[in-house]
């Protein structure tokens, strides 16, 4: 069965909304959803050094993206 599709912007917004429900969005963090073969991936960009709090935030973004990948294709 084919999954519903969302644009990169819609997937990025979904990830940010879920993250904001969990914790404050790090001000120095940006994400980008990109095609990856027949699926998609999320790239996390961050200025400066990555501390433990930011590392946990990056891990949460990856976990949310992994779940959303099972639910949505990239348009």
Secondary structure, 3 states (H helix, E strand, C coil): CCCEEECHHHHHHHHHHHHHHHCCCCCCEEEEEEEECCEEEEEEEECCCCCHHHHHHHHHHHHHHHHHHHHEEEC
